[in-house]
Amino acid sequence: MLNGSVVLSALATILRDNWEWRKQIGRLAIFELVKKSRGAVLSWAWFFIKPGMYIFCFWFALDVGLRVGSGSSDAGAPPYILWLCAGLIPWFFMQDMLGAGIDVMHRYPYLVNKIKFPLSGISTIFTAATMIVQLMLMVALFVIYFACGMPFDVYLLQVPLLLLLMFVFWDLASILFSQLSAISKDVANLMHAMSTPFFWLSGVIFNVKSVPVEWIQAILYFNPITFFVTSFRGAFYDKVWFWENPLLCAGFATTFVVTLVAAVFVYKKFNEEVADVL
């Protein structure tokens, strides 16, 4: 088992490596985005086109087809498209982290074997690149927000904090699962298989508070996807502070601490073995 001093020492190593290699991480994050858009005529526009098509399909099916938005909105409430976008746009970031984000060692093997890049920094490269796309989509979300006639208010001030929390948490998750997936491909295969259940069961397209069974709600509060989706909707649509739901915050805090300790444990245990496996 890891005692407190070992945990703090390993955590300090992760933080120090990321700070000392911050310039290289930033350049490689930009290069990752350039590589994704290379060879396409529309280039960076695809970062908006694909999510836009995704949102349109869900909006058409749920609001136009099933009349979910029209049937559940109160008089004078913001349009359903804003509620939908406030949940789907954060999901795009988390979806990428649940996909390529948990298998970054196989994505950048040359950094492990040839350059001896710090392993925690490799996760941060992908997380930073994905967060840049998320920031661009957040700008689009603000455009949609103001286009819906919504005013700028104090609840929007929690958005930068939520983005920071989302970056830190999913970077830790990437550090944890990417090293495990480097040791065994079963981990990556399991997480990829869980991506679809996570989408449908985490409140991305439904309100968690509408779940009639309280113990199911309690379980969902430990789901980080539920936390971020609910919190961003609170900022953009429901107009509440995310800390006004103590059960939701307690569930996320518990998951955050467990993920942090697990990431540090795995980093300490397998840091030297990953290069040999790859």
C-alpha positions in Angstrom: 0.0 0.0 0.0 1.0 3.6 -0.5 1.4 5.7 2.6 0.8 9.5 2.7 4.4 10.5 2.0 4.7 8.2 -1.0 1.5 9.5 -2.4 2.6 13.1 -2.0 6.0 12.3 -3.4 4.6 10.7 -6.6 2.1 13.5 -7.0 4.9 16.0 -6.7 6.8 14.2 -9.4 3.8 14.3 -11.7 3.3 18.0 -11.1 7.0 18.8 -11.5 7.3 16.8 -14.7 4.3 18.6 -16.2 5.6 22.0 -15.2 9.2 21.4 -16.4 7.9 20.0 -19.8 5.1 22.5 -20.2 6.5 24.2 -23.3 7.0 20.8 -25.1 3.5 19.7 -23.9 1.9 22.9 -25.4 3.7 22.5 -28.7 2.8 18.9 -29.0 -0.8 19.6 -28.1 -1.0 22.1 -31.0 0.7 19.7 -33.3 -1.9 17.0 -32.4 -4.7 19.4 -33.6 -2.8 20.3 -36.7 -2.2 16.6 -37.4 -6.0 15.9 -37.1 -6.9 18.7 -39.5 -4.1 18.0 -42.0 -5.2 16.9 -45.5 -8.8 18.2 -45.1 -10.0 21.2 -47.2 -12.2 22.5 -44.3 -9.3 21.9 -41.9 -10.2 23.1 -38.4 -13.9 23.6 -39.3 -14.3 19.9 -38.8 -13.9 20.4 -35.1 -17.3 22.3 -35.3 -19.0 20.4 -38.1 -19.0 16.9 -36.5 -20.4 18.1 -33.1 -22.9 20.3 -35.0 -24.2 17.4 -36.9 -24.4 15.3 -33.7 -26.3 18.1 -31.9 -28.7 18.6 -34.8 -29.6 14.9 -35.0 -30.4 14.7 -31.3 -32.3 18.0 -31.3 -34.4 16.9 -34.3 -35.1 13.4 -32.8 -35.9 14.6 -29.3 -37.4 18.0 -29.8 -39.0 17.8 -33.2 -39.7 14.1 -33.4 -40.5 13.1 -29.8 -41.5 16.6 -28.6 -39.4 16.1 -25.4 -38.4 19.7 -25.2 -41.8 21.1 -26.0 -43.6 18.9 -23.6 -41.3 19.4 -20.6 -40.4 23.1 -20.8 -42.1 25.6 -18.6 -43.6 28.7 -20.0 -40.9 31.3 -20.6 -38.1 28.8 -20.2 -35.1 29.0 -22.5 -35.2 26.9 -25.7 -34.6 23.2 -25.5 -31.7 23.4 -27.8 -29.7 25.4 -25.2 -30.4 22.6 -22.6 -29.3 20.0 -25.1 -26.1 21.8 -26.1 -25.1 22.6 -22.5 -24.9 18.8 -21.9 -23.7 17.5 -25.2 -20.7 19.9 -25.7 -19.0 18.9 -22.4 -19.7 15.3 -23.4 -17.7 15.7 -26.6 -14.6 16.4 -24.4 -15.3 13.5 -22.1 -16.1 11.1 -25.0 -12.6 11.8 -26.5 -11.0 11.2 -23.1 -12.8 7.9 -22.7 -11.7 6.9 -26.2 -8.2 7.9 -27.2 -7.5 9.6 -23.9 -7.2 6.3 -22.0 -4.8 4.8 -24.5 -2.3 7.6 -25.2 0.8 5.4 -24.6 0.0 3.5 -27.8 -0.8 6.8 -29.5 2.6 8.3 -28.7 5.0 5.3 -28.3 7.9 7.3 -29.7 7.7 9.7 -26.7 8.1 6.7 -24.4 10.8 4.7 -26.2 12.9 7.3 -27.9 12.6 10.7 -26.1 11.8 9.4 -22.6 9.1 11.9 -22.2 7.5 11.8 -18.7 4.5 9.5 -18.9 2.2 11.9 -17.1 3.0 14.6 -19.6 2.0 12.3 -22.5 -1.5 12.2 -21.0 -1.5 16.0 -20.6 -0.6 16.5 -24.3 -3.8 14.8 -25.4 -5.9 16.3 -22.6 -4.7 19.8 -23.5 -5.3 19.2 -27.2 -8.8 18.0 -26.5 -9.4 20.9 -24.1 -8.5 23.4 -26.9 -11.2 22.0 -29.0 -13.6 22.1 -26.0 -12.8 25.8 -25.5 -13.7 26.5 -29.2 -17.0 24.6 -28.7 -17.6 26.6 -25.5 -17.3 29.8 -27.6 -20.0 28.3 -29.9 -22.1 27.4 -26.8 -21.9 31.0 -25.7 -23.0 32.2 -29.1 -26.0 29.8 -28.9 -26.7 31.1 -25.4 -26.8 34.7 -26.4 -28.7 33.8 -29.6 -31.4 32.3 -27.4 -31.9 35.8 -25.8 -30.2 34.8 -22.5 -28.4 37.6 -20.5 -24.9 37.5 -19.1 -25.1 36.8 -15.4 -23.0 35.7 -12.4 -23.8 32.0 -12.9 -21.7 32.0 -16.0 -18.6 32.8 -13.9 -18.5 29.2 -12.7 -17.8 28.0 -16.3 -14.0 28.6 -16.2 -13.9 26.7 -12.8 -15.8 23.8 -14.3 -13.5 23.7 -17.3 -10.4 23.6 -15.0 -12.0 20.9 -12.9 -12.8 18.9 -16.0 -9.3 19.2 -17.4 -7.6 18.1 -14.1 -10.0 15.2 -13.5 -9.8 13.7 -16.9 -6.0 14.3 -17.1 -5.8 12.2 -13.9 -8.1 9.6 -15.5 -5.9 9.5 -18.5 -2.8 9.0 -16.4 -4.5 6.1 -14.6 -6.0 4.2 -17.5 -3.4 4.9 -20.2 -0.7 3.2 -18.1 -3.0 0.3 -17.3 -4.0 0.0 -21.0 -0.3 0.0 -21.9 0.2 -3.1 -19.7 -3.0 -4.8 -20.9 -5.1 -3.9 -24.0 -8.1 -5.3 -22.1 -8.4 -2.0 -20.1 -8.6 0.1 -23.3 -11.1 -2.4 -24.8 -13.3 -2.3 -21.7 -13.3 1.5 -21.5 -14.1 1.8 -25.2 -17.0 -0.6 -24.7 -18.3 1.5 -21.8 -18.4 4.7 -23.7 -21.9 4.2 -25.1 -23.4 3.1 -21.7 -21.7 6.1 -20.1 -23.5 8.4 -22.6 -27.0 6.9 -22.2 -26.8 6.4 -18.4 -25.1 9.6 -17.2 -27.7 12.2 -17.8 -26.3 13.6 -21.0 -29.8 13.6 -22.7 -32.0 13.4 -19.6 -32.4 15.3 -16.3 -30.9 13.2 -13.5 -33.3 14.8 -11.0 -36.2 13.3 -13.0 -35.1 9.8 -12.1 -37.9 8.5 -9.8 -35.7 6.1 -7.8 -33.6 8.0 -5.2 -30.9 5.4 -4.8 -30.3 5.4 -8.5 -29.9 9.2 -8.4 -27.4 8.7 -5.5 -25.3 6.3 -7.6 -25.4 8.7 -10.6 -24.0 11.4 -8.4 -20.7 9.5 -8.2 -20.4 9.5 -12.0 -18.1 12.4 -13.0 -19.9 12.7 -16.4 -23.1 13.3 -14.5 -21.4 16.0 -12.4 -20.0 18.0 -15.3 -23.1 17.7 -17.5 -25.4 18.8 -14.6 -23.1 21.6 -13.6 -22.7 23.1 -17.0 -26.5 22.9 -17.4 -26.8 24.7 -14.1 -24.6 27.5 -15.4 -26.2 27.9 -18.8 -29.8 26.8 -18.4 -31.0 26.2 -14.8 -29.2 29.1 -13.3 -27.9 27.5 -10.2 -24.4 27.1 -8.7 -23.0 23.6 -8.9 -22.2 23.6 -5.1 -25.9 24.1 -4.3 -26.3 20.4 -4.8 -24.2 19.0 -1.9 -24.9 15.3 -2.8 -23.6 15.9 -6.3 -20.5 17.7 -5.1 -19.8 15.0 -2.5 -20.1 12.3 -5.0 -17.7 14.0 -7.4 -15.3 14.8 -4.6 -15.2 11.2 -3.6 -14.6 10.0 -7.2 -12.0 12.7 -7.7 -10.0 11.6 -4.6 -10.3 7.9 -5.5 -9.1 8.7 -9.1 -6.2 10.8 -7.8 -5.0 8.1 -5.4 -5.4 5.4 -8.0 -3.6 7.4 -10.6 -0.7 8.1 -8.2 -0.5 4.4 -7.2 -0.5 3.1 -10.8 2.0 5.8 -11.9 4.3 4.8 -9.0 4.0 1.1 -9.7 4.1 0.9 -13.5 6.0 4.0 -14.5 9.2 2.0 -15.2 7.5 -1.0 -16.8 5.5 0.9 -19.5 8.5 1.6 -21.7 9.5 -2.1 -21.6 6.0 -3.2 -22.6 5.7 -0.8 -25.5 
